[in-house]
Amino acid sequence: MEPFRRGIARGLFAAALCLCPLSAWAAPETGITIEAVDNYSCGQLSNNIANVDNFRSRMLSIGGYAAGARWTNGLVWPTDFTDVDLASDGADTWNFDRPGDAIAYFSGHGTCDDQTNTVCFSTAECPDVAGTDKRCLLDHYIWWFPEGRCVYSRPRSIVVDRTGTSCQSVNYSSDTVRWGEDPGSGDWAGAALNGGVNLAVIDNSCGITPDLYVPETLNAFAGVSTIALIMPTRVGDDTADVANRGRALADRYVANPWSAVGPSWTDAINSVTGGRSCFFGGGGHGIDGCGAHIALSVEVNEARAEWANGTENWIQLRDDWNDSIGWGWMAWIYTCNYDCNTYPFILW
Amino acid sequence: MKTEIKTFGLTVFLGALAGASASNAAGLQYQHRADKSQFNVGASAHLEVQGPYQRLRGDRGAFMVDTVTGATLATLNAPPSPELLPEPLTQDPDEHSGIARDYLIGAGVPAGEVSGTHVTTTMKGGGSTRSGALSSPSKLLWYTTHLERSIEGIPVEGSFAFAAFDSNGEMITEGVYWPAIPDSVVDEAVQLNQKLGSPSEKAAFMRGVEAARADAKDAPGEVKIVHTSAGHHGQFEAKAVYSTVVKSRFGGKASLVRFDPEAKPVTMADEKATGTDSPRKEK
C-alpha cells in the first residue's frame, strides 16, 4: 500500500507544480547511465570502465531496464554532475541525472582529504575545524584501550580528468549538485524538474566519512531515492579499483528483482573480491583495508525514509512516483567487510 | 523473455545443473543447488527462466542459478515494511560463523579447501536531517559468514561461499561460486610461492616487477590463484599470480596489480571494457 499512497500524494503534489501532461511523467524511468574514468594524470587506474560496463551489461541481461548514456575517460566532465539550474555550466540533465533514467553509476577516483593523522581517544578531543563536523575514527587498540584518528566532514568529491593531463574535482557535499528532481519528486530542492535518477552509485575513494552522512550528502538529494557509496572506516584505508563491484550489485537485481535496492548495494560487498585485509579482521571485498558499502535515503519523515532505504525494490525503483519529496529524515544501511559491531568505528 | 515452470520436476531441473567435478583439477568444484540449500523461498514456489538465469521464486525470496558459471545467489524479497527487516541470529560473530560453516560444508563445499572464515556486518540507523551531523548509533541487522578458500596453502581470489542467518535461524542470503581450479594453475602457484621463498630468486622477480610497474615494487604482495568472477560469461580463466595492492601517491583508489610468474602484468578477461561510448556530447 505504501508505494500506492506515496504515488497519490506525489502525483497531486507534482500536478500542482507541473504543467507537463500526465503521460510525460507517468512513464517508468528505466535508463541506466554509466560514467567511468581510468585515464587519470593523478594516478592511473584500470578497472573503472570495466566495472561500469560489467554493471550495466548484467542489469540489461534481463528485462526491465534500458541503456542510458555511457561516458568514459575524457568524455566524463565535472559539469556532468552539477545541476543545470544551479550552475551556469551545469549539465547533469544530459549526463548523470537525465530524465527517464533510473540509475546513474560513476566509477573513478575521489579524494581522502577528510582523513587526518591527528591522534584522538574521543571525538571531543579532535581539534575543531571551521565549517566542519568531526569524529574520532577507531584506528587500533593499545592493549584494550582504543586509539583513533580525527576525521572531518570536508566536501566529498568525484574526480575526473577531461584532458588526461589535469584532474578536476566536483564535490557533491556543497557544490551545485542535485540529483533526482523531476515531476514525481517536485521542485523542493531548487533544481527545477529536469533530473531523473532514483539510484545514484558513487564508486570512488573516500566517498563518505563514517557517521558524517548528513553534512556530506544531504546537498545532493533532490528526489533521488537512494545514494550508494563506499565508506572507508579506518584512516589510510580506501576503496580498491576492482572490476566486479558493479556486477555484484546487478547480481542482486538479476537474482531477485523483488529484492530491496538499498540492501542490495550493501549486500553486494559479499560478492566483490579483491583488496586487502582489515586491521580488525576480515577485509578485502573490494576494499583496501576496512570499509563498508553504505546506502543512504532522505525523505520528509522517518517512515518514508525507511521505506526508500529498506523496502523499495528494483521494480518500484523505476516508478517516478516513489521519488523522495523532501528533506527531513535520513535512513542508512551499511555492510562492513569486517565485524564493525564488535569494533564500532566511532570513538565518542 | 521470462518463462515460468511450475514446481513439478523442479528439483530434477535445478539438480541437472549441479554437480561436483574433480577431473584435471586440484581445486574441486562445488556447485550449490536449491535442494541442498536451507534458503526458504516461501510459498508459491515456482521456477522462472530468464536468459541464462534460473530462479526458484516464492513469496519470501528467490534462489538464482547462473547457468553459465554455476554461481548461485539467494536473496529475500523486499519486506512489506521496514519493521520486518531481519533481526540478528546472535551478537556473537563466532557463533554465527560456526553455524554457517557447518551448513556450507555440510552442503558440499570442500572442507579441505576452507582455510578460514570471516564475517561482514550489516547495520542500519537514521535520524533527522535538521540537526546536522547525527549521533544516533546504528544497530546490528545480521552477520554474513564467508568461507575463505585456499588450495595447497595458496589463497584463491574470486571464489566465495557465504551465508547469513536471522534470529529465527532462517537464511537471509547465501551465495556460492566455487569453480574447479586446474592442476596446472595450482602447480604454477605452488612453484611461484617456492621461488619467492628464495631471497635471490625473489630479488630477481621483484626487479621484473619494478621494470613492469615501478610503484609496485615496494607494495606488500603474495602469491594467489585468481580466477574470473561469478558473473563473467566469457571463457573461464584461472591464473597463478603475484598480487599486490598499490596506493597512488596522489591518493584515490588503490590499484590491484598482478604479475604472472615471469613478472609480466596480468589482466583478467573480466577486467576489460566491453561497451562503447555514447555519441559525443555537446555539454
Interface residues (C-beta under 8 A of the other chain):
Chain A: E2 I34 Y40 C42 G43 Q44 L45 S46 N47 N48 I49 A50 V52 D53 N54 R56 S57 R58 S61 I62 G63 A69 R70 W71 T72 L75 T79 A91 W94 N95 G108 H109 G110 T111 C112 D133 S153 V159 C167 N204 S205 D211 L212 Y213 V214 P215 L218 D238 T239 A240 D241 V242 A243 N244 R247 A248 A250 D251 R252 V254 A255 N256 W258 S259 A260 P263 S264 T266 D267 I269 N270 S271 T273 G274 G275 R276 G281 G282 G283 H285 D288 V298 E302 A303 A305 E306 W307 N309 G310 T311 E312 N313 Q316 W327 G328 W329 M330 A331 W332 I333 Y334 T335 C336 N337 Y338 D339 C340 N341 T342 P344 W348
Chain B: M1 K2 Q50 G51 P52 Y53 R55 R57 G61 A62 M64 L73 A74 T75 L76 N77 A78 P79 P80 S81 P82 L85 Q91 P93 H118 V119 T120 T121 T122 M123 K124 G125 G126 G127 S128 T129 R130 S131 G132 A133 L134 S135 P137 S138 L140 L141 Y143 T144 H146 E157 G158 S159 F160 F162 T173 G175 Y177 S229 A230 G231 V245 K247 S248 R249 F250 G251 G252 K253 A254 S255 L256 T267 M268 D270 E271 K272 A273 T274 G275 T276 D277 S278 R280 K281 E282 K283
